Amino acid sequence: MPYDDSVPPTRRARPLLAAAALAALCLTTVTGCGGSPDTAEGKGADASPSASTSASASASAAPEASPTASLPQGPLTGRTVVIDPGHNPRNREHTEEINEQVDIGTGRKECDTTGTSTDEGYAEARFTLDVSHRLRELLQAQGARVLLTHDDDRPFGPCIDERARIGNEAKADAVVSVHADGSAVGNRGFHVILPAAVKGGGADTSKIVKSSADLGARIAGHFVRTTGSAPSNYIGGGTGLDTRDDLGGLNLSTVPKVFVECGNMRDPKDAALLTDARWRQKAAQGMADGIAAHLKG
C-alpha cells in the first residue's frame, strides 16, 4: 500500500513516459476489480497480524535461498528477480522500531508501516506474502533466480531502505514490490507505481526511470488481461500507472523496480477479489507474465 495521504498531490508526477509505453501494449480496459490508493510504504492502517509461513529464508538473511542450480531451464534462466512483499505481519507489534526514520535520499521517512486490511481483518501483509509466494513459483518455473526481501521470518520490517538495498545487492534484473491499497469505498482498480526522476542524497534514479517504466507498463497490460481487473479509477488517469518521488523503496533503487497495488482492500468488491485464492493466482500470473515480457525485451 504505497499511497501516502500526507504527500501533496503536486509531488506525484504524471506518468507520461509510462502511459506512452502502456499505450503501446494496446491495453484494453476490462470491467472488474480495482485498486485504490493506499501507499506501499505509507499504509499505516489497521492490518491484522496473521500471515502465512514459508520455509525459505529471506533475501537479506540468505541471498542464495533459491539456488540457481536446482532451477529448471527456461526463458528466464540467468535472470534474477527480487520480490518485495509489502509490510510485515508483525509490524504492528513493533511500532517503535517501524516508526524510526530512515534516509530515502531526498528526505527521511518511517522505516515501515503496518499496511492496511479488509474490513473483515484480512491483512495486506498476509495478502502480499501469499501473492509473492505464487509469483516466485511461476518465475522459478521459467528458470529465474528469485529472492524475497523477507518471508515472514523476521520480527518486523525490513525497513524501506533495506528493501531497496536487497534488490541492488542482488543486481536484480527486475524488482517488484507487491501491495494492496486502502482507499475509500468506490475507489477500485489496480495501479503500478513507477519511480520518478530523483537525485539527492543517496538517491539517483536516472538510470532506471526508463527501464522501470517499461517493466511497469508490461505488468499493467498483462495484469488487465489475466485478472480482468480494470486500471484504478482514482489514480493514474485511467492508465493504471502512477509516478512518485516520495517512496524510498523506489528512490534508493539502482535496478528496475515498481510497486504493484493490486486493488483496494477497503472497497467491498475489490476485497472480495483480493481474498479469493483463485484471483490471487491470476494476479501473480499477470505480474509474472509482465516481468517475463520485460526481461525478454
N, C-alpha and C positions, 0 to 999 in steps of 0.2 A: 504494500500500500504506500506508494511514493508521494501522494499529493499532500501538500502542507498548507493548511489554511492561513498560516501566519505569513506566507510568502505572497507579496503583492502580485496581482496578475501581470503587471508590467515586466516582472522578472522572468516570465515564461515565454521564451522566444517562439515565434511562429515557425512551424516545421516545413518551410518552403522546399528545401532540398529533399527532405524525406517524402513530402507529398508528391513531388515530381517522380521520385523513384517508385512510389506506390502506384501512381497512375500508370506507370509503365507495365505494372503487373496486371492491369485491367481488372482491378479489384471490383467485385460486384457485391453491393450491399445485400445481405440476406437477412430476413426477419429472424430475430432470435434473441439470445442473451445479450446483455450489455454490461459494461463495467463502468463504475463511477469513480470519481476522483478521491481516493484515499491514498495517501502517499506511501511510496515504497520505503522511504526512510522515515517519514514523518507520520506514521499512523499511531496515534497514541491512545487508541480507544480501549475497548474492554474485551480483549481476547481471552478465551478460556485456556487453561494451561495444558490440557491433554494433547498428546501428539503421538504419531506412530513412531516406532523404534526400528532402527536398522542396524545390522551388524557391522557395516563398513565404517571405517574411520573417516573423519573429516579431512578435507584437503590440507587445512592448516596444520593438523597434527600428523598426518601421514600422506604426503603428496603422492605417494605411489600406491594408494589404496586400490586402484584399478589397474593392475599390471597389464601392459600392452601385449605381452607375450601370450596371455590367455585369451585375448580378444579374437573374435572371428575376423577374417579378412573381408573387407568390404570397401565401398566407395569412400568411406571416411577414414580408412586406415592411414595412420601417420598424422592425423589431426587431433588436436586437444581442445576439448570444450569444458569450460567451468560453469557449473550450475550453482546459482546462489539462492537457496530457499529463503525467502524473506522472513525476518524476525526469528524468534526462538521461543518454543513453547513455555520456557521457564523465565523469560524476561521479566514477567510481572512479579516474580519472586525476588528480583534483584534490581529494584527501581533506582537505588542509589548508584549502582555501577553503570546502568544503561543511561542514566542522566548525565554522566560525566561528559564534558565537552571534548571533542576531538577536532583536529585540524582537517578541513576539507579543501585546503588550497586557497580558497577565496574568503575564508572566514572560519567560524567554528560552529559545530552542531552536536547534538546529542549522539552518544556512542551508538545507540539503537533505540527502538521503541517496542511496545508490546504488540503492535499490529491491531487489526480490527477483528470482528467476528460477526456471524449472523445473529439475528435476534434470538435464535434458539441456542446460541452458545458455541456454534462450530467455529473454532478459531482459525484465523488466517494462517497462523504458524502451522497448524495441522494440515491445512489445505496445501500450503506451499511445499511441505515435505512430501506429501502424497504425490503431487504432480511432478515434483523433482525426481522422485524415485522412478516414476513411469517414464519420464523423459530420459533419464540416464539409461534405462534398459533399452529404449528404442535407439538411442545413439550408439550404444555399445554393440548392438546387433548389426550396425553398419560399419563397425571397426574402429569407431572413435575411442580415444582415451578420454574418460570422463571423470572429473573431480567435482566434489561438492564442497562448498565453503564451510558447511557444518552438516551434521547428520543426527541431530538430537543427541549429541554426545558431549555437550558442554553445558555448564550451568546457565550461561547467558551469552548473548552475542553470537558471532563475533561483531566487534564494532565495525562501523561502515568503512573506516579507513583500512582495517584489516581485510575486509571482504574484497576491496579493490586490490590490495596487495597480493592476495592469494592468486587472483587471475593474472596479475602482472608477472609474478614469480614463476608461474606455470607456463609463461609465454603462450597463453591460450590463443587459439585461432578465433575463438568467439566466447563471450561470457553472456549468460542470460540470467537475470535476477527475476525470480518468479514471485508474483504478488497477487493480491486481490484488494479491491478498493473498499472504501467505507463512506460513501457519499449519501446524499438524500434519496429517499424513495422516489422512484420515477426516473432517476438517473441510471441509465443502463448502457451496456456495451463494454467491450474491451478497448484498451488503448496501449500502445507501446511508447515508452518514454526514451527519447534519444538524447545523447549529450550535446549541449550547445558548445560553441567555440569559447573555451575558457582558458585563461592564462593568468596565473597569480599564485604566489606561494609555491606549494608543491604540485599545483595543478597545471597541466598543459594538454588539452585535448586536440590540439591542431592536427595531429597525425591520425586521429581515429574518428573524426567527425564524419567524414565521407563513408568510410567502411561501416561504421555503426549505423548510419542512415540506410545503407543497403541491407544490412542484417535486419534492422527493424522493419523495413518495408516488406521484405520477403516473409518475415514471420507474420506480419499483419495480413498479407494476402493469403497465406496458407491457413491461418487461423480462421478467417472468414469461411473459406471453402470447407474446412474439415469440421468445424464446430457448428456452423450455421448461425453463429453469433454475429450481430451487427457491430460495426465500429461505434465507439462511445457517442452518445447523443449530448454530452456535456463538456467534452474536452476534445480538442484536435480538429474542430470544424468539419466533422464527418469523415476525416481521413483515417482515424484510428491511430494517429501519430501525434505526439506532443514532444516538444524540445524544451529541456530545462537546464538551468545553470546553477541550481541550488542543491543538487544531490551529490554528496561526497562519493558515493559508490561509482558515479559516472565521472565526476570531476577528476578523481585521482587515478582513473584507469588509463593505462598506456596501451591497451589492446581493445579491439572492437567489443563494445558492450551496450546492452539495452536492458531496460526493465519492462516486464510484461504485466500489466494489470488485467487479469483475466475476466473480471466482472465486478459488480458492486454487491458486496455481501449484505448491504443494508436494504437492498431492494428485494422484495419477496420473490419476484420472478427470476431475477439473477441468482438469488440464494438457492432456489430450487435446482438450478443447474449446477452451481458450484458444489453442492452437497451430493450430487449424483455421481457415483463412481464411473459410470459409463461416459458421462460428459467429461469428467476429468481425464479419462483416457484419450478422448478426442482432442482435448486442449493440449495434452502432451504431444499427441501426434502432429497437430498443427504446428507447434513450436519446433518439433524435430524436423519436419519437412522444410520449414523456413530456414532453419540453421543449415541443413544439408544443402539447400539451394544456394545459400550464400557461400558456403565453403567450396562448392563445385564451380562457382563463378558463372 
